[in-house]
Amino acid sequence: MRFGGSRLDEKMDVSGVPQLLDILNYLPLDTGDDVNILEYIRNTVEFIALNYKNEHYTFSYLGVHLICMMYLYISAWKISIVIPEEHDIAVTFAKTYEGDEIDTSKISSVFDYSRVPEKELPKILKLIGLDKGQRGKIRGLVDMRNDIAHATGKSKIPNEDAFYNEVNTIHSFIRNINNCMNGLIRKWFSQFLVKYCEDEYKEYKDINDIIQEQMIQNLYLSVNELIICNEMSVKKLIKENPNNKLKLEDFKSGLKKYCTEKGYA
């Protein structure tokens, strides 16, 4: 469990909720000026922890479901940043709620995706290679959420074992999406390194500041996505442009040191 040292974990104690710390490793370490995202996640996590502590497992699960949907929104937003043209085409095929619409040129927040029914999100996530079976699981999760959200007077998740099983389903689903996002993050990081070699970030004196502001805050990188960047080889980039060898190795060394010091490596 690597979660910690980020703006998200401030004043949060979630150690007692099974798998929650692992799930949080897929959420942004920092979102810069957009504090609404971290605040929403933090409030939801507190809701999860409080209900779990009081053995209200159905309500605690609803919070975990919201965290999962938030992860999907953030993933869709990252897709819009890295492959904008493909994203815009996919969004045109995604139905919005009646009387609403999405202008892809005006998406300014991950929360804009809440205007798209969750069952339409697979049309966007298909771009990262999420297979049909996994895309179908989104519908299953939404159906499960809708079922337990109705006031029937009965608990749909009566005990801790049932809670663990349902949360494990969400955890596995998020992990599978992260695996699909791997290629997208690598594509983005390669583009980022090219910009670094072209002195786009020459105003920075410290590599740590570049990592914090231009990587973590700008793309809302999670711990797991930062690890993807840290483990990525730059041999191909060096082969394509040998003159960048020293700069690439220097940055990768700085990133490795950053991850080690933060406990992410």
Backbone as a ProteinNet text record, in pm:
[ID]
protein_1_A
[PRIMARY]
MRFGGSRLDEKMDVSGVPQLLDILNYLPLDTGDDVNILEYIRNTVEFIALNYKNEHYTFSYLGVHLICMMYLYISAWKISIVIPEEHDIAVTFAKTYEGDEIDTSKISSVFDYSRVPEKELPKILKLIGLDKGQRGKIRGLVDMRNDIAHATGKSKIPNEDAFYNEVNTIHSFIRNINNCMNGLIRKWFSQFLVKYCEDEYKEYKDINDIIQEQMIQNLYLSVNELIICNEMSVKKLIKENPNNKLKLEDFKSGLKKYCTEKGYA
[TERTIARY]
84.9	0	88.6	89.9	182.5	119.7	-14.2	-83.3	-31.2	-6.1	43	130.5	148.9	235.6	173.2	41.9	-24.8	-123	-177.8	-277.6	-406.3	-429.4	-553.3	-559.1	-444.9	-448.8	-447.5	-454.3	-454.5	-578.1	-553.6	-660.8	-755.1	-710.1	-796.2	-741.8	-828.4	-791.4	-882.5	-830.7	-912.6	-850.6	-759.7	-684.8	-773.9	-891.8	-976.4	-1065.9	-1081.1	-1172.1	-1096.2	-1135.2	-1060.3	-1053.8	-931.9	-902.2	-912	-959.6	-978.8	-847	-744.8	-614.9	-560.7	-578.4	-532.3	-608.1	-736.8	-817.6	-773.3	-738.1	-696	-565	-487.6	-362.8	-388.5	-513.4	-549	-603.6	-616.1	-670.7	-558.9	-586.4	-480	-406.7	-275.9	-196.4	-221.5	-243.6	-264.1	-331.6	-419	-487.2	-463.4	-354.8	-319.6	-427	-467.5	-565.4	-707.7	-733.3	-868.2	-888.4	-912.5	-925.5	-1059.3	-1156.4	-1288.4	-1281.7	-1191.3	-1179.6	-1133.3	-1024.8	-972	-1070.7	-1139.6	-1236	-1353	-1398.9	-1509.1	-1466.5	-1347	-1298.6	-1280.1	-1221.6	-1197.7	-1329.3	-1430.1	-1559.8	-1625.1	-1610.2	-1668.3	-1598.8	-1466.6	-1390.9	-1429.8	-1451.4	-1495.9	-1632.4	-1719.6	-1851.5	-1837.5	-1746.3	-1721.2	-1672.6	-1572.2	-1510.4	-1609.2	-1688.8	-1784.9	-1890.5	-1944.6	-2047.9	-1991	-1868.3	-1805.7	-1783.1	-1735.8	-1710.2	-1837.5	-1950.6	-2078.6	-2153.7	-2083.7	-2136.9	-2257.5	-2262.5	-2365.6	-2304.4	-2291.6	-2212.1	-2272.9	-2402.6	-2465.9	-2431	-2439.2	-2408.9	-2258.8	-2177.9	-2033.9	-1999.9	-2068.6	-2047	-2086.5	-2194.4	-2236	-2124.3	-2052.9	-1939.7	-1827.9	-1799.3	-1695.5	-1735.2	-1863.7	-1913.1	-1888.3	-1912.6	-1888.4	-1740.1	-1653	-1509	-1474.4	-1537.5	-1515.4	-1558.9	-1676.1	-1725	-1633.6	-1582.5	-1489.6	-1363.4	-1318	-1201	-1228.7	-1348.5	-1384.1	-1385.6	-1439.9	-1442.5	-1299.9	-1213.7	-1074.8	-1003.9	-1030.3	-969.6	-1016.5	-1146.6	-1200.3	-1136	-1116.8	-1053.3	-909.7	-835.9	-697.6	-694.4	-791.6	-801.1	-819.5	-900.1	-925.2	-799.3	-707.6	-583	-481.4	-470.1	-364.1	-403.4	-528	-574.5	-707.2	-699.6	-820.9	-912.9	-857.4	-942.1	-1025.9	-962.9	-1035.6	-1140.2	-1102.7	-1195.5	-1318.9	-1298.4	-1410.3	-1507.9	-1453.7	-1540.1	-1622.1	-1556.9	-1626.1	-1737.1	-1711.8	-1811	-1934.5	-1916.4	-2031.9	-2130.1	-2080.5	-2167.6	-2223.3	-2175.5	-2223.5	-2345.5	-2454.9	-2577.5	-2567	-2617	-2622.9	-2761.8	-2777.8	-2911.5	-3003.7	-3131.1	-3228.9	-3223.5	-3217.8	-3213.9	-3075.5	-2973	-2836	-2749.6	-2632.8	-2538.5	-2398.7	-2300.9	-2160.7	-2091	-2027.3	-1943.6	-1800.1	-1741.8	-1608.1	-1502.8	-1528.6	-1431.7	-1439	-1542.3	-1561.8	-1555.7	-1496.9	-1479	-1365.9	-1400.2	-1301.4	-1277.8	-1355.9	-1344.8	-1385.7	-1329.5	-1368.7	-1516.4	-1571.8	-1711.9	-1806.6	-1757.4	-1841.2	-1891.1	-1815.3	-1855.2	-1975.4	-2011.7	-2129.8	-2257.2	-2245.9	-2361	-2386.6	-2292.8	-2308.4	-2348.2	-2457.9	-2494	-2376.7	-2355.6	-2240	-2233.3	-2349.3	-2351.5	-2303.4	-2283.2	-2230.6	-2078.3	-2019.2	-1874.5	-1793.1	-1843.7	-1766.1	-1728.5	-1809.2	-1779.7	-1650.3	-1617.5	-1492.1	-1379.2	-1406.1	-1302.4	-1261	-1342.6	-1306.4	-1178	-1149.7	-1031.4	-900.3	-904.4	-781.1	-772.2	-863	-857.1	-930.8	-1018.6	-1097.9	-1192.7	-1183.3	-1259.8	-1409	-1486.2	-1631.9	-1680.5	-1615.7	-1655.3	-1637.3	-1521.9	-1495.3	-1585.7	-1612.7	-1702.9	-1842.7	-1881.3	-2012	-2022.8	-1908.1	-1910	-1952.5	-1930.3	-1976.1	-2127.3	-2194.2	-2339.9	-2381.7	-2307.7	-2338.9	-2323.3	-2216.3	-2192.6	-2301.1	-2342.3	-2447.1	-2580	-2610	-2733.2	-2732.1	-2615.6	-2602.4	-2626.6	-2565.4	-2583.3	-2729.6	-2793.7	-2934.5	-3024.1	-2989.6	-3069.7	-3063.5	-2942.7	-2930.3	-2967.2	-2976.8	-3009.7	-3158.8	-3241.2	-3384.4	-3416	-3509.8	-3546.6	-3641	-3583.4	-3664.5	-3676.3	-3596.4	-3597.4	-3511.2	-3441.4	-3354.9	-3212.7	-3118.2	-2977.9	-2935.7	-2888.5	-2844	-2706.6	-2630.1	-2498.4	-2500	-2544.8	-2576.4	-2458.3	-2342.1	-2230.8	-2096.8	-1991.8	-1858.2	-1807.3	-1838.7	-1793.7	-1855.6	-1984.4	-2052.3	-1993.6	-1963.3	-1901.3	-1765.8	-1686	-1553.3	-1564.5	-1656.7	-1672.1	-1712.1	-1804.7	-1850.1	-1740.4	-1668.3	-1558.9	-1446	-1424.1	-1321.5	-1354.9	-1483.8	-1527.1	-1490.6	-1515.5	-1481.1	-1330.1	-1257.5	-1111.5	-1052.2	-1100.3	-1050.9	-1083.3	-1201.4	-1243.3	-1153	-1126	-1038.3	-897.7	-849.6	-716.7	-707.4	-812.3	-813	-810.4	-883.1	-880.6	-742.5	-681.3	-546.2	-448.5	-464.1	-377.1	-395.2	-521.5	-547.9	-494.5	-496.5	-446.9	-293.8	-230.4	-84	-25.9	-79.8	-29.1	-51.3	-165.6	-195.5	-98.7	-70.8	22	162.3	202.5	334.4	343.5	236.4	232.4	247.2	172	179.5	319.2	377.5	508.6	616.4	605.4	701.3	692.6	570.7	550.9	606.3	584.9	634	786.6	852.6	999	1057.2	988.4	1032.8	1028.7	921	909.3	1018.7	1049	1155.1	1289.2	1316.1	1442.2	1449.2	1333.3	1327.6	1326.1	1358.1	1369.8	1238.5	1125.5	997.4	980.6	1054.3	1042.4	1172.4	1241.7	1372.4	1365.7	1246	1235.1	1245.2	1230.2	1240.6	1387.2	1419.2	1554.8	1568.1	1455.6	1455.5	1364.6	1416.6	1337.7	1214.7	1228.5	1114.9	996.2	1025.2	917.2	849	927.8	869.5	777.5	823.3	743.4	613	623.6	506.2	405.4	454	363.2	323.8	420	392.3	348.1	377.3	333	213.7	234.9	130.4	10	33.5	-78.8	-146	-69	-127	-208.3	-164.6	-238.2	-305.7	-304.8	-370.5	-319.3	-188.4	-132.7	-156.8	-184.6	-198.3	-62.4	-55.4	66.8	100.5	2.2	27.3	69.6	14.6	53.4	193.1	227.7	363.1	464.3	425.9	513.3	530.4	424.3	433.1	539.9	537.4	637.1	776.9	786.9	916.5	978.4	894.7	945.2	963.2	917.3	925.6	1069.4	1111.2	1244.8	1246.8	1361.8	1376.4	1471.6	1501.6	1595.6	1548.7	1417	1363	1378.7	1351.2	1364.8	1510.7	1601.2	1744.4	1789.5	1738.7	1774.3	1725.3	1606.4	1549.1	1624.2	1678	1753.3	1866.6	1982.6	2096.5	2144.3	2118.6	2163.5	2090.9	1977.4	1900.4	1934.4	2034.7	2067.3	2090.4	2174.1	2208.3	2088	2008.6	1891.8	1787.8	1765.8	1668.3	1712.3	1837.9	1888.5	1887.1	1913.7	1912	1771.3	1672.5	1535.5	1487.1	1517.3	1474.7	1538.5	1662.4	1729.9	1661.2	1621.8	1552.3	1416.1	1345.9	1214.3	1226.9	1326.8	1349.4	1376.9	1458.6	1489.8	1365	1282.7	1158.8	1066.3	1046.3	957.1	1010.4	1142.5	1201.8	1181.9	1207.9	1193.9	1049.9	953.6	811.8	757.2	839	795.3	711.7	721.1	640.5	714.6	845.7	925.5	929.4
-118.9	0	124.1	196.4	308.1	442.9	445.4	572.6	652.3	780.8	869.1	976.2	1085.6	1192.2	1277.3	1266.3	1347.2	1440	1532.9	1623.5	1549.8	1436.6	1363.5	1298.8	1257.7	1181.5	1269.2	1400.9	1490.6	1466.4	1442	1428.9	1311.2	1212	1097.7	973	900	773.7	665.6	591.7	489.5	351.5	337.8	213.4	94	118	7.3	-46.5	24.4	-17	-105.2	-229.9	-320.4	-272	-273.5	-244.1	-95	-12.1	128.7	200	170.5	233.1	196.5	70.7	26.7	98.6	119.5	189.7	334.5	396.1	536.3	555.4	447.9	457.8	482	469.6	494.5	635.3	711.4	846.9	949.6	1073.4	1174.5	1201.1	1217.3	1258.8	1406.2	1482.5	1626.7	1677.4	1775.1	1831.4	1981.6	2029.1	2169.8	2262.4	2355.7	2456.6	2402.8	2288	2232.7	2150.8	2221	2154.9	2083.9	2112.9	2051	1899.5	1851.2	1707.7	1638.7	1689.7	1629	1640.9	1753.8	1773.4	1676	1656.1	1561.6	1420.6	1380.2	1246.4	1231.9	1333.4	1328.1	1313.7	1390.6	1382.7	1245.8	1193	1061.7	952.3	963.2	864.7	869.2	988.1	1000.1	935.1	949.7	886.2	734.1	683.6	539.2	487.5	556.1	511.5	516	621.4	635.3	525.3	499.6	396.8	257.1	235.7	105.7	82.6	184.9	175	139.9	194.6	169.9	50.7	-25.9	-148.5	-124.1	-4.4	25.8	-1.8	-128.6	-169.7	-128.3	-123.8	-83.3	60.7	147.9	288.9	309.7	233	242.1	202	98	54.3	164.1	236	344.1	446.9	473.8	566.2	512	382.5	319.3	326.7	307.6	318	458.5	561	698.9	721.3	663	673.3	608.2	494.3	424.8	511.1	572.8	658.5	779.2	831.5	943.9	902.7	781.1	729.7	721.2	679.1	671.2	809.5	907.9	1045	1096.7	1072.9	1119.6	1050.2	921.6	847.3	903.5	933.1	991.2	1126.1	1203.9	1335.7	1321.4	1223.9	1201.8	1159.6	1079.2	1039.7	1163.8	1258.7	1381.4	1465.4	1453.7	1529.9	1466.1	1334	1264.5	1237.3	1195.6	1169.2	1244.4	1375.3	1459.1	1431.7	1406.2	1386.4	1259.7	1149.9	1025.4	1039.5	1110	1133.5	1209.6	1316.4	1399.8	1320.7	1233.2	1149.7	1054.9	994.1	899.6	968.7	1091.5	1164.4	1196.1	1218.9	1250.1	1132.9	1011.6	893.8	860.7	933.8	910	997.2	934.6	1008.6	1080	1202.2	1275	1258.8	1308.3	1306.1	1396.5	1364.1	1437.9	1587.6	1668.1	1812.8	1867.5	1780	1823.2	1789.2	1849.2	1818	1852.5	1790.7	1816.2	1875.6	1988.3	2048.9	2011	1921.8	1870.5	1980.3	2092.3	2202.1	2281.5	2252.3	2329.2	2242.2	2123	2039.2	2098.6	2150.5	2218.4	2147.3	2043.8	1972.1	1827.6	1740.4	1599.2	1583.7	1678.2	1668.8	1688.4	1741	1756.6	1621.6	1515.6	1382.7	1328.6	1392.7	1348.4	1376.5	1457	1486.7	1374.2	1278.2	1160	1043	973.6	855.4	758.6	701.7	614.4	502.2	454.3	343.4	384.5	515.5	564.2	577.1	572.3	589.7	483.8	360.2	261.1	307.3	395.7	444.4	526.1	585.1	659.9	566.2	479.3	389.8	283.4	262.1	168.7	213.6	343.9	399.7	350.5	305	256.4	103.7	43.2	-101.1	-181.2	-116.3	-190.1	-282.9	-412.3	-508.3	-504.4	-572.5	-568.3	-618.1	-723.7	-778.1	-678.8	-610.1	-510.7	-389.1	-350.4	-236.6	-269.8	-396.6	-439.4	-434.3	-446.4	-442.9	-306.5	-202	-69.2	-70.2	-131.3	-141.2	-221.8	-329.3	-410.6	-334.6	-254.8	-175.3	-70	-8.2	93.6	29.8	-87.9	-157.6	-194.4	-238.2	-272.6	-150	-38.2	86.8	129.7	124.8	165.9	76.1	-52	-147.3	-119.4	-96.3	-76.8	64.4	157.5	296.3	315.3	219.2	231.2	203	279.1	265.7	147.8	29.1	-92	-132.3	-67.1	-103.6	-224.3	-276.2	-392.3	-358.9	-418.2	-398	-496	-443.5	-528.4	-589.1	-526.4	-577.8	-593.2	-707.1	-724	-739.3	-778.5	-804.9	-769.6	-783.3	-744.1	-830.1	-958.2	-1046.2	-1005.1	-972.8	-929	-797	-708.1	-579.7	-602.2	-689.5	-718.7	-769.1	-859.9	-918.1	-812.5	-724	-621.8	-518.3	-480.4	-385	-448	-576.3	-647	-644	-653.3	-644.2	-507.7	-401.4	-266.6	-250.3	-300.8	-289.7	-358.8	-478.5	-552.5	-478.9	-419.8	-345.8	-224.1	-148.3	-31.2	-73.7	-183.5	-232.8	-268.1	-327.8	-363.1	-238.1	-134.7	-10.2	52.5	48.4	102.7	31	-99.4	-174.9	-127.9	-96.4	-45.7	97	173.3	311.5	316.7	204.4	196.9	252.8	207.5	253.4	401.6	452.9	595	679.7	636.7	710.9	708.7	595.6	586.8	679.6	685.3	774.8	919.3	955.5	1092.2	1122.8	1027.3	1050.5	1066	990.6	1006.3	1146.4	1195.9	1332	1434.6	1408.4	1497.5	1505.1	1389.7	1385.8	1458.5	1449.2	1522.5	1672.6	1718.6	1860.6	1901	1812.1	1839.9	1856.4	1768.1	1775.2	1900	1950.8	2072.9	2198.9	2181.8	2292.9	2367.2	2295.3	2361	2397.8	2328.4	2354.3	2412.5	2488.5	2540.1	2642	2696.4	2793.7	2726.9	2594.2	2521.9	2495.1	2511.6	2485.3	2345.8	2286.3	2158.3	2059.1	1939.5	1835.1	1799.4	1801.7	1769.7	1861.8	1989.3	2085	2053.8	2009.9	1970.9	1850.8	1753.7	1633.5	1670.9	1755.1	1791.2	1873.3	1975.2	2067.3	2022.8	1978.3	1947.4	1802.9	1714.3	1575.4	1546.6	1554.9	1516	1608.7	1739.1	1832.6	1850.5	1857.2	1883.9	1766.8	1643.9	1528.1	1448.3	1501.8	1434.4	1291.4	1273.9	1139.1	1077.6	949.1	872.5	812.7	751	680.6	574.9	495.7	386	436.5	549.3	604.9	666.3	723.5	776.4	662	549.1	431	381.3	387.9	350.6	435.1	565.4	656.3	622.8	595.5	567.8	440.2	341.8	213.4	209.1	312.2	314	337.2	259.4	273.9	389.5	456.6	566.9	528.6	400.6	355.1	391.1	376.1	406.6	554.4	640.3	784.9	823.5	757.7	784.5	739.4	625.2	574.1	667.9	726	817.6	949.3	990.2	1115.8	1102.5	1049.6	1027	1152.9	1269	1394.1	1422.2	1356.5	1378.9	1279.5	1196.6	1087.7	1137.9	1235.6	1284	1346.9	1424.4	1489.6	1386.7	1286	1182.7	1100.6	1062.9	985.9	1068.2	1198.2	1286.1	1297.3	1312.4	1326.4	1195.5	1084.7	954.5	926.5	968.3	952.7	1036.4	1159.1	1247.3	1192.1	1132.2	1074.4	952.4	871.3	754.4	796.3	900.1	950.8	1005.4	1079.1	1135.9	1025.6	922	812.2	735.2	717.4	646.1	723.8	853.5	936.5	944.8	936.7	942.9	805	701.8	566.7	501	549.1	495.7	389.1	385.2	290.4	153.2
0	0	0	-110.1	-125.8	-93.2	-77.5	-65.7	52.8	30.5	135.3	75	146.5	98	-9.4	-28.9	-129.4	-61.5	-139.9	-84.3	-50.5	-114.4	-92.8	44.5	99.2	224.2	348.3	332.4	447.1	534.4	663.3	762.7	734.4	659.1	630.7	699.1	765.4	826.8	769	673.5	606.5	621.6	716.3	729.9	762.8	819.6	859.8	750.5	639.3	532.3	433.3	417.7	329.6	185.8	129.1	-11.6	-47.7	44.6	9.2	-18.1	61.9	38.2	-99.6	-138.7	-270.4	-381.5	-362	-462.1	-473.6	-360.6	-362.4	-438.9	-452.9	-529.9	-678.6	-721.9	-861.9	-882.2	-774.8	-782.3	-779.2	-822	-833.1	-702.2	-711.9	-597.3	-565.9	-670.3	-654.9	-781.2	-767.6	-885	-896.9	-837.6	-852.2	-798.4	-881.5	-840.2	-832.6	-895.9	-895.3	-767.3	-657.2	-527.4	-513	-600.3	-589.5	-602.2	-687.7	-708.4	-581.4	-522.5	-401.1	-286	-278	-169.9	-183.1	-306.1	-329.2	-290	-334	-302	-151	-88	55.8	132.8	95.5	163.8	143.6	21.3	-7.3	72.8	84.9	161	309.3	361.4	500.8	519.5	419.7	422	423.2	340.9	334.3	470.1	525.4	650.6	766.6	775.1	884.7	880.5	761.9	750.4	771.5	726	748.6	897.9	965.9	1109.9	1186	1139.5	1205.7	1147	1062	1002.6	911.7	854	754.6	616.7	582.8	467.8	333.9	325.1	200	165.9	266.2	242.4	217.6	287.7	265.3	122.8	73	-65.1	-164.4	-136.1	-226	-241.8	-133.4	-140.8	-227.3	-213.5	-296.6	-443.8	-470.3	-608.1	-663.6	-581.9	-627.1	-657.9	-575.5	-601.4	-734.7	-762.7	-889.3	-1006.8	-997.4	-1105.2	-1123.8	-1011.1	-1019.4	-1094.8	-1068.9	-1140.2	-1290.1	-1327.1	-1468.2	-1532.4	-1461.9	-1515.1	-1537.2	-1439.3	-1449.3	-1564.4	-1582.9	-1694	-1827.8	-1838.7	-1962.1	-1990	-1885.6	-1901.5	-1950.6	-1898	-1942.3	-2088.4	-2128.6	-2269.4	-2357	-2309.3	-2386.1	-2401.1	-2305.7	-2309.5	-2403	-2397.4	-2471.8	-2617.1	-2639.4	-2776.4	-2799.4	-2807.4	-2812.8	-2931.4	-3048.9	-3166.2	-3153.5	-3113	-3094.5	-2984.7	-2877.3	-2766.1	-2813	-2890.2	-2934.2	-3021.2	-3104.6	-3189	-3101.7	-3001.7	-2914.1	-2836.4	-2791.2	-2712.7	-2795.6	-2926.1	-3011.3	-3017.2	-2991.7	-2993.6	-2855.5	-2754.1	-2617.9	-2590.5	-2552.9	-2525.5	-2391.2	-2385.5	-2259.4	-2199.7	-2078	-2018.7	-2099.9	-2099.7	-2179.2	-2146.3	-2252.2	-2234.8	-2207.6	-2208.4	-2182.5	-2303.3	-2309.9	-2417.4	-2371.4	-2437.8	-2404.6	-2525.5	-2505.4	-2607.7	-2574	-2654.9	-2622.4	-2616.3	-2683.1	-2680.6	-2550.7	-2470	-2346.8	-2221.9	-2233.4	-2115	-2032.5	-1916.9	-1833.2	-1701.4	-1675	-1548.2	-1567.1	-1484.6	-1491	-1456.1	-1381.3	-1341.9	-1460.2	-1571	-1689.7	-1740	-1711.1	-1758	-1680.3	-1569.5	-1496	-1574.4	-1681.1	-1766.7	-1866.9	-1869.9	-1955.5	-1867	-1895.4	-1815.9	-1807.3	-1688.2	-1668.7	-1771.4	-1816.4	-1911.4	-2050.5	-2071.9	-2199.8	-2196.9	-2078	-2064.9	-2140.3	-2156.6	-2232.4	-2373.5	-2432.4	-2567.5	-2569.8	-2454.6	-2443.1	-2402.2	-2305.3	-2253.2	-2354.1	-2455.9	-2562.4	-2631.8	-2626.4	-2692.5	-2631.3	-2506	-2442.7	-2449.3	-2525.5	-2544.4	-2439.4	-2363.8	-2265.3	-2340.2	-2313	-2392.6	-2359.9	-2442.5	-2431.7	-2296.4	-2246.2	-2117.8	-2004.6	-2004.9	-1901.2	-1916.3	-2041.1	-2062.4	-2011.7	-2027.1	-1978.7	-1827.3	-1758.9	-1613.1	-1559.4	-1640.3	-1597.7	-1581.8	-1677.7	-1669.1	-1545.4	-1519.1	-1402.5	-1272.3	-1263.1	-1142.9	-1124.5	-1234.7	-1227.5	-1187.1	-1242.8	-1206.3	-1058.1	-1008.5	-867.6	-781	-819.6	-745.3	-743.9	-859.3	-868.2	-783.6	-780.1	-705	-555.3	-503	-358.2	-315.9	-412.3	-377.6	-351	-392.5	-367.4	-220.2	-166.4	-25.1	-6.9	11.9	28.9	175.3	260.7	401.4	431.7	330.5	348.7	305.8	375.2	341.1	233	121.4	11	38.5	129	166.2	317.9	367.7	509.5	604.4	552.4	643.3	579.6	658.5	614.3	499.1	501.1	392.8	259.6	262	139.6	91.5	186.3	151.5	84.8	144.9	89.6	-53.4	-78	-211.7	-314.8	-277.2	-371	-397.4	-293.6	-310.5	-391.6	-372.4	-450.6	-599.2	-631.5	-771.1	-829.3	-751.9	-797.4	-808.8	-709.4	-710.2	-833.8	-863.5	-980.4	-1109.8	-1114.6	-1232.9	-1255.5	-1149.5	-1160.1	-1200.8	-1144.8	-1179.1	-1327.2	-1381.5	-1523.7	-1611.9	-1571.5	-1648.4	-1640.8	-1523.4	-1508.9	-1601.7	-1614.8	-1705.9	-1850.3	-1886	-2021.1	-2038.1	-1930.2	-1935.2	-1946	-1918.4	-1920.3	-2049.9	-2164.6	-2294.2	-2315.8	-2270.6	-2285.5	-2203.9	-2080.5	-1994.3	-2052.8	-2107.4	-2170.5	-2291.7	-2368.9	-2485	-2440	-2335.9	-2283.3	-2229.6	-2155.6	-2094.9	-2201.6	-2309.6	-2420.6	-2478.6	-2498.4	-2549.1	-2450.6	-2323.7	-2218.5	-2220.3	-2234.2	-2234.7	-2356	-2468.8	-2587.9	-2560.2	-2497.8	-2462.6	-2364.2	-2271.2	-2173.9	-2244.8	-2339.9	-2413.9	-2502.2	-2540.6	-2621.7	-2535.5	-2406.3	-2310.3	-2286	-2299.4	-2274.9	-2127.4	-2041.1	-1897.5	-1841.3	-1922.9	-1883	-1769.7	-1742.7	-1634.3	-1497	-1493.8	-1367.2	-1333	-1205.4	-1157.7	-1097.9	-1062.8	-991.7	-1063.6	-1089.2	-1155.7	-1072.5	-940.9	-854.6	-879.8	-906.7	-933.9	-1067.5	-1165	-1294.3	-1274.7	-1198.6	-1173.2	-1102.7	-1000.2	-921.5	-1001	-1071.6	-1138.3	-1278.4	-1358	-1498.1	-1521.5	-1427.5	-1442.4	-1352.1	-1221.6	-1126.3	-1132.1	-1122.8	-1118.2	-1253.9	-1359.8	-1491.8	-1546.5	-1520.2	-1572.7	-1461.1	-1339.9	-1227	-1211.5	-1219.9	-1210.9	-1073.9	-1074.2	-951	-915	-796.9	-758.6	-863.3	-901.5	-995.6	-1133.4	-1176.2	-1306.5	-1301	-1187	-1170.7	-1175.3	-1119.6	-1123.6	-1266.9	-1347.1	-1488	-1557.9	-1531.5	-1590.8	-1539.1	-1410.8	-1349.7	-1406.7	-1436.8	-1485.8	-1637.2	-1705.1	-1851.6	-1899.8	-1996.8	-2055.2	-2154.7	-2162.3	-2258.6	-2371.6	-2384.5	-2487.1	-2627.7	-2651.2	-2783.5	-2816	-2717.1	-2738.7	-2763.1	-2692.6	-2711.6	-2850	-2893.1	-3025.5	-3134.9	-3113.8	-3212.8	-3217	-3102.3	-3096.5	-2995.6	-3039.5	-2949.5	-2877.7	-2937.8	-2875.5	-2743.5	-2722.4	-2600.2	-2489.4	-2514.1	-2421.4	-2278.2	-2261.1	-2127.5	-2057.3	-2131.6	-2071.5	-2029.3	-2113.4	-2081.3	-1959.9	-1957.9	-1844.6	-1716.8	-1729.4	-1612.5	-1554.8	-1642.2	-1593	-1531.3	-1598	-1545.7	-1409.8	-1393.4	-1265.2	-1158.1	-1196	-1102.8	-1064.6	-1161.8	-1135.9	-1043.2	-1066.5	-982.3	-838.3	-822.1	-688.4	-620.8	-696.7	-643.5	-592.9	-675.9	-639.4	-519.3	-512.9	-400.8	-270.7	-274.8	-155.5	-107.3	-200.4	-164	-124.2	-145.7	-110.3	-216.7	-343	-451.4	-531.7	-519.3	-599.3	-532.1
[MASK]
+++++++++++++++++++++++++++++++++++++++++++++++++++++++++++++++++++++++++++++++++++++++++++++++++++++++++++++++++++++++++++++++++++++++++++++++++++++++++++++++++++++++++++++++++++++++++++++++++++++++++++++++++++++++++++++++++++++++++++++++++++++++++++++++++++++++++

